[in-house]
Structure formats: C-alpha cells, structure tokens
C-alpha cells in the first residue's frame, strides 16, 4: 500500500430521509440498515482497509458522535476523528481535514467518501479508486468517480463529461442538479452523463490550492490554524473558529467552479442509500416484493413495501401497496413510497410542531 494514501470518511450527517430509524442522536451511518450485523460506517471502514492501513483512515464527523465511532470502529483512535463543532456543510470540514493531513504528510493523496453508501462489487470499487489515486499522485487535479447510470433517476445529481484525456479519465464539462424525469431521460440518451456519487480523489495540496482560488474565506480561516493542527492546541482553535466558516458544500465551493476537474466512469453496484426507496431497491425481498425487518409481523395483501418494526412489537398489516412502514421508539411512519422525497420536509415540520424529542 502507498504510504501517501489516506481516506476521509464523511460521517457527520443526520440522515433525516431515513427517519424515524435515523435520529439526530444516532443517525443512519451508525445503524445496521442492511441487516448484516454491521453498521454502514463499519462496512465502509472495512472496505477502505483494502486501500490504506487503518492509521491512514480518518473519520470526519460531528463532535456529538465521537463516542459512537470509537465504540464501533475498534481500529480507530481519537486522533483519527476530525470533529466539527457545528454543521457547516462539507467545504469547511474538507478544508479542515485537508490542512490537518497535509501537516502530517505534505504528499498526502486523499479519498473523500460518504460513510453510508452501498457497494455491491467491492473489488471493482477498490480497483477504480487505486486507479484514481495513481492519477492524482502525478497530477494537480481533482477527480470524482462517476457512476454509469442504469435508469433515468431524478434523485441524483449528474456529471456531464467531455473528451477522454487519458485511458479511462475524462474532463468534466459541468455538474447538473437533480433533474426532472424528462431531463434525466435525455441525459441517458446523450450517453455522456454519470451519476454524481460524491466520491472525490485528490492530493491535499490540490484541494488546498482550489480552496484558495475559489473560496478564499474558507481557505484563509483554516490556513490560519496550521500551527495548531496535530498538536494539543488543535481542538481549542477549531472550537473557537470553526463556526465562523461559510456554510457551503464542496460542490458549490469548488467542484462547480474549478477547471481541473476529471471523472472516472465506474459501475460497481452503487447506491447512496439516501432514502427508504433506495434501500428497497438494494435489500432482499419476499415473494410480494416487500423488504421486511421485523421478527413478529403478519402481512396479507401487502406488496412493494418496506416494513421495519421493532423486534418486541407485533404488527398486523393488510392491504398496503408501495408503502413505507417504520416503527421506532416514540415515532411511527406510514408513508407512500412514491412520495418519500417529502419525508425530509415532514421531519422539519414535525420538529417545529412537536419538538426535537421525536427527531
């Protein structure tokens, strides 16, 4: 393994589209959503051990999840947790992590990836990332893995790519927001669009240069802490300064502006597991196309649905088609699966109306 390779696993989100299983105090990435006996974070961590040693894997998260991560990942030390004291989106935490790792190794070559994605063909995933790391090691570029689309999906952003610059590496023309169905169908017909998986590969020096050029406020804030990173003073500097960083994603801050963005098309059985419907697509199903996570459930005339019921509860369900039924603690969700994009907003409304004890 190349000793310049590092991984940043992004594990600070709250997964509100997976409510009520995913809660603010224990969100989706820490749950055994797939029924494997491991959380999504544990699966992701094990996957990246095929690329770099455990001591080169860092977890970017919110401070409130530190104890959960140390409990779930036995090979991780507290020094490998990059804790954001406030949620300011992805550009600030990537900037912080990049300066920190550059301080450890000026030649650090990074993978930045979410903690909660599903990968079916891990060998292909690892091969594509090693291919990307070899390229970014030699060039001051920013690379993203693009997923070859298999359907006109309106739930993902898209990457339009242009000419092939090297074997298997393409210049990014532009990023596209989540499209309408008609636009998504057009993207598939055009043949030069990929799903944006939010998996990035770059040298720490390359992303720091891009931050300086395209979002100097974030760059300058975290550059001012260089003397503190990897010292006992790091936490105090971050706690004092982090909240003042602009709240912006790395996509808006850098990726949609920079001119040295490249993509590597890939197909390794990917899902972002962003919604209950995406879990339904991925998980095992019964004869009626239901995904069932329940020990005591009696279903009749129910199909195309996802049923998550606490193990100490009996559920009797009749006559549902294409529904989400999730029972967890003090909350119960029964919702049409084809309207699940509303769930995030529903959670926000419930917080206002009933308070955050249910969230």
C-alpha positions in Angstrom: 0.0 0.0 0.0 1.2 3.5 -0.9 2.0 5.3 2.4 0.8 8.6 0.9 -2.7 7.4 0.5 -5.4 8.5 3.1 -9.1 8.2 3.3 -11.6 10.7 4.8 -14.9 9.1 5.6 -17.7 11.6 6.0 -19.9 10.6 8.9 -21.5 13.7 10.3 -24.9 13.7 8.7 -28.2 13.0 10.4 -30.0 11.0 7.6 -33.3 12.7 8.0 -34.8 10.9 5.0 -34.4 7.7 7.0 -36.4 9.0 9.9 -37.6 7.6 12.3 -34.9 4.9 12.3 -32.3 7.6 11.8 -32.3 10.1 14.6 -30.2 13.1 15.4 -28.6 11.3 18.4 -27.9 8.1 16.4 -28.1 8.6 12.6 -28.2 6.3 9.7 -24.5 5.7 9.3 -24.3 4.0 12.7 -27.3 1.7 12.1 -27.4 -1.8 10.7 -29.7 -0.8 7.9 -28.8 -3.7 5.7 -29.3 -6.4 8.3 -25.7 -7.6 8.1 -24.8 -7.3 11.7 -22.6 -4.2 10.9 -23.4 -0.6 10.7 -23.0 1.3 7.4 -19.9 3.0 8.9 -18.4 -0.3 9.9 -18.9 -1.7 6.4 -17.4 1.4 4.8 -14.4 1.3 7.1 -13.7 -2.3 6.3 -13.9 -1.6 2.6 -11.3 1.1 2.8 -8.9 -1.1 4.7 -8.2 -2.7 1.3 -6.8 0.6 0.1 -4.8 2.0 3.0 -3.7 1.0 6.5 -6.1 1.7 9.5 -3.9 4.5 10.8 -4.5 6.4 7.4 -8.3 6.4 7.7 -9.8 9.5 9.3 -13.4 10.0 10.2 -15.0 13.4 9.6 -17.9 13.8 11.9 -19.8 16.0 14.4 -18.4 16.2 17.9 -21.5 14.5 19.4 -20.8 11.2 17.6 -17.2 10.7 18.8 -18.0 8.1 21.4 -20.3 6.1 19.0 -17.5 6.0 16.4 -14.8 4.9 18.8 -17.2 2.1 20.0 -18.0 0.9 16.5 -14.5 1.1 15.0 -12.1 -0.7 17.2 -9.1 0.1 15.0 -9.6 3.9 15.1 -8.0 6.2 17.7 -9.4 9.5 18.9 -6.6 11.3 16.9 -8.2 9.9 13.7 -11.5 11.7 14.4 -11.9 15.1 12.8 -14.7 16.6 14.7 -16.7 19.6 13.5 -18.2 21.5 16.4 -21.0 22.8 14.2 -22.6 21.6 11.0 -21.3 24.0 8.3 -21.7 21.7 5.3 -18.9 19.8 3.5 -16.5 22.5 2.3 -15.3 23.6 5.8 -14.8 20.1 7.1 -12.9 19.0 4.0 -10.7 22.2 4.3 -10.0 21.4 7.9 -9.2 17.8 7.2 -7.0 18.6 4.2 -4.9 21.1 6.2 -4.6 18.6 9.0 -3.5 15.8 6.8 -1.1 18.0 4.8 0.5 18.8 8.1 1.1 15.1 8.7 2.2 14.3 5.2 2.7 17.1 2.6 2.3 14.4 -0.2 -1.0 13.1 1.2 -3.2 11.7 -1.5 -6.8 11.6 -0.4 -10.1 9.8 -1.0 -13.1 11.6 0.4 -16.2 9.4 0.6 -19.5 9.1 2.4 -19.9 6.7 5.2 -23.3 5.3 4.2 -23.2 4.1 0.6 -23.9 0.6 -0.7 -21.2 -1.1 -2.9 -22.0 -4.5 -4.4 -18.8 -5.1 -6.3 -16.1 -4.1 -3.8 -13.2 -5.4 -5.9 -14.1 -3.1 -8.8 -14.6 -0.2 -6.4 -11.1 -0.7 -4.9 -9.6 -1.0 -8.4 -11.2 2.2 -9.6 -10.0 4.1 -6.6 -6.5 2.8 -6.8 -6.5 3.8 -10.5 -7.7 7.3 -9.5 -5.1 7.6 -6.7 -2.3 6.8 -9.2 -3.5 9.6 -11.4 -3.9 12.2 -8.7 -0.5 11.3 -7.3 1.0 12.6 -10.6 -1.2 15.5 -11.4 -2.6 18.6 -9.6 -6.2 17.7 -10.4 -9.5 17.0 -8.7 -11.1 13.7 -9.6 -14.6 12.3 -8.9 -15.9 8.9 -9.5 -19.0 8.9 -11.7 -21.5 6.1 -11.7 -22.7 4.9 -15.1 -26.5 5.4 -14.9 -28.8 2.4 -15.3 -32.0 4.4 -15.3 -33.2 8.0 -15.6 -33.1 8.7 -11.9 -34.3 12.1 -10.6 -32.8 11.6 -7.1 -29.2 12.1 -8.1 -27.1 14.9 -9.4 -25.3 14.3 -12.7 -21.9 14.8 -14.2 -21.6 15.7 -17.9 -18.2 14.7 -19.2 -16.3 15.7 -22.3 -13.2 14.4 -24.0 -11.1 11.4 -22.8 -7.8 12.9 -21.7 -6.1 9.6 -20.8 -7.3 6.0 -20.9 -10.5 5.9 -18.7 -10.2 9.5 -17.5 -12.5 12.3 -18.8 -12.6 16.0 -18.4 -15.8 17.2 -16.6 -17.8 19.6 -18.6 -20.3 20.5 -15.9 -22.3 19.3 -12.9 -26.0 19.1 -13.1 -28.5 19.4 -10.3 -31.1 16.7 -9.7 -33.2 16.7 -13.0 -36.8 16.3 -13.9 -37.6 12.9 -15.3 -37.6 14.3 -18.9 -34.2 15.7 -18.4 -32.9 12.5 -16.8 -34.2 10.6 -19.8 -32.3 13.0 -22.1 -29.1 12.5 -20.1 -29.3 8.8 -20.6 -30.0 9.2 -24.3 -27.0 11.5 -24.7 -24.7 8.9 -23.3 -22.1 11.3 -21.7 -23.7 11.7 -18.2 -22.9 10.0 -15.0 -24.4 9.9 -11.5 -22.6 12.1 -9.1 -21.7 9.8 -6.2 -19.9 12.4 -4.1 -16.7 10.3 -4.0 -13.6 12.5 -4.6 -9.9 11.8 -5.0 -7.2 14.5 -4.9 -3.9 15.4 -3.2 -4.2 17.6 -0.1 -2.2 20.2 -1.9 -4.5 20.2 -4.9 -7.7 20.8 -2.9 -6.0 23.4 -0.7 -5.0 25.3 -3.9 -8.5 25.1 -5.2 -10.0 26.3 -1.9 -7.6 29.3 -2.0 -8.7 30.2 -5.6 -12.4 29.6 -5.3 -13.3 30.1 -1.7 -10.6 32.1 0.0 -12.6 32.8 3.1 -12.6 29.1 4.0 -9.0 28.6 2.9 -7.7 31.6 4.9 -9.6 30.6 8.1 -8.2 27.1 8.1 -4.8 28.1 6.9 -4.5 30.3 9.9 -4.7 27.2 12.1 -1.7 25.4 10.5 0.5 25.9 13.6 -2.2 24.2 15.8 -3.1 21.1 13.7 -1.8 17.8 15.1 -0.9 19.5 18.4 -2.7 19.7 21.8 -3.9 23.2 20.7 -5.9 21.9 17.7 -9.2 21.4 19.5 -9.2 24.8 21.0 -8.5 26.5 17.7 -11.3 24.6 15.9 -13.8 25.2 18.7 -13.1 28.9 18.6 -13.1 29.4 14.8 -15.0 26.7 13.0 -18.5 28.1 13.4 -17.4 31.3 11.6 -16.6 29.4 8.4 -19.1 29.8 5.5 -21.8 27.2 5.3 -21.3 25.7 1.8 -20.9 22.4 0.1 -17.6 21.4 -1.6 -19.7 21.0 -4.8 -20.7 24.7 -4.8 -17.5 26.0 -3.3 -15.0 24.2 -5.6 -16.3 21.5 -7.9 -18.7 23.6 -9.9 -16.1 26.3 -10.5 -12.7 24.7 -10.9 -11.3 24.0 -14.4 -9.1 20.9 -13.4 -12.0 18.5 -12.6 -11.9 15.0 -14.1 -14.1 12.0 -13.7 -13.6 8.2 -14.0 -16.8 6.4 -15.0 -17.4 3.3 -13.0 -20.0 0.6 -12.3 -19.7 -1.3 -9.1 -23.3 -1.8 -8.0 -23.6 1.5 -6.2 -26.5 3.1 -4.2 -26.3 6.1 -2.0 -28.9 4.5 0.3 -30.2 8.0 0.6 -33.9 7.1 1.0 -36.1 4.2 2.1 -36.9 3.5 -1.6 -33.2 3.1 -2.4 -33.0 0.6 0.5 -35.9 -1.2 -1.0 -34.1 -1.5 -4.3 -31.0 -2.9 -2.6 -32.2 -5.2 0.1 -33.6 -8.8 -0.2 -37.3 -9.1 -0.9 -40.0 -11.6 -0.2 -42.3 -13.1 -2.9 -44.5 -10.0 -2.8 -41.5 -7.6 -3.3 -41.6 -6.5 0.3 -38.4 -5.7 2.3 -39.1 -6.9 5.9 -37.1 -6.2 9.0 -39.4 -7.5 11.7 -39.5 -10.6 13.9 -43.2 -10.6 14.6 -45.3 -9.4 11.6 -48.4 -10.7 9.9 -48.7 -9.4 6.3 -51.6 -10.1 3.9 -52.4 -8.4 0.6 -49.3 -6.2 1.1 -46.7 -5.8 -1.6 -43.9 -3.5 -2.9 -43.4 -2.1 0.6 -40.7 -1.7 3.2 -41.6 -2.8 6.7 -39.3 -2.0 9.7 -40.9 -3.0 13.1 -39.2 -3.1 16.5 -38.5 -6.7 17.5 -40.6 -6.5 20.7 -43.7 -5.4 18.8 -46.3 -7.4 16.8 -47.5 -5.8 13.6 -50.6 -6.9 11.6 -50.6 -5.2 8.2 -53.3 -5.5 5.5 -53.8 -4.1 2.1 -50.8 -1.9 1.5 -49.1 -1.4 -1.8 -45.9 0.6 -2.2 -45.7 1.9 1.3 -43.1 2.7 3.9 -43.9 1.4 7.4 -41.3 2.2 10.1 -41.8 1.9 13.8 -39.1 3.0 16.1 -39.3 4.1 19.7 -41.6 7.1 20.1 -42.3 7.5 16.4 -44.2 5.7 13.6 -44.0 6.5 9.9 -46.6 5.2 7.4 -46.0 6.9 4.1 -46.5 6.3 0.3 -43.1 5.1 -1.0 -43.5 7.2 -4.2 -43.8 10.3 -2.1 -40.8 9.7 0.1 -38.9 12.8 -1.1 -41.3 14.7 1.2 -40.0 12.9 4.3 -37.1 15.3 5.0 -39.6 18.3 5.0 -42.0 16.3 7.1 -39.3 15.8 9.7 -38.6 19.6 9.7 -42.3 20.3 10.2 -42.6 17.8 13.0 -39.7 19.4 14.7 -41.4 22.7 14.7 -44.8 21.3 15.7 -43.8 18.7 18.3 -40.2 19.5 19.3 -36.9 17.7 18.7 -37.5 14.9 21.2 -39.1 12.9 18.3 -36.3 13.7 15.9 
